[in-house]
């Protein structure tokens, strides 16, 4: 085992000990991160196939290249650290692009938005997972101005039952109506897209058929999550997960949280399987860079 990775393995083992469902999150500063350095960027790129490297390089903006590169590297990183050695996991994709490990050693799903990449993992491979990150800032232009006598939409996104729920919530708010609506619709989007990823169809599946009724309050953060690794490669983060009632088939259990002011996260698993709320763990880019360098020694 490479000596420069000893701390990474130890930190990983400590964080995931006794865990079932785990969500690993990499957060980076778009204006200041180690992948802005060409050498570090190349270290990550060398672990990708030539086809993947070309797709990343063809992205127009550096921030999108970095986001895509972390996404592509995170599965290999988690798989290798879990197995305790440098592995090249064989990943296959379903008809509509859902990735999975060919050996079935664990199930996972991955998502990225703005400055975060997350992977939800069930190391016991009990069932499928759907994960989605949704960005409130990207959703905001799609949210109508509530000052113009807003009425809940129906049709391509929301079912009649969801529409009724949205209107009830809207009418119950006495203040911050616009902010609450933006928050609730972003939360809904992460649930609905997470469901399409759970069943492996992605946005080929009509969002209106992904029905959820919020059984807990909308997500607000009273304090910021501290993603800074300090001296840790992996760091436990305390967060509250809320559930929403799934009224579609197959039924899922959902866990949603707010990772930052703009990023929402929803994890969906098979409702027939008993899952505890996920453990949320921050992953440092420094740990991933150490892995990339060791893999090429």
Secondary structure by P-SEA (a helix, b strand, c coil): ccccaaaaaaaaaaaaccccbbbbbbbbcccccccccaaaaaaaaaaccaaaaaaaaacccaaaaaaaaaaaaaaaaaaaaaacccccccccccccbbbbbccccccccccccccbbbbbbcccccbbbbbbbbbccccccccccccccccccccccccaaaaaaaaaaaaacccaaaaaaaaaaaaaaaaaaaaaaaaccccccccccccccccccccccccccccccccccbbbbbbbbbbbbbccccbbbbbbbbccccbbbbbbcccccccccbbbbbbbaaaaaaaaaaaac
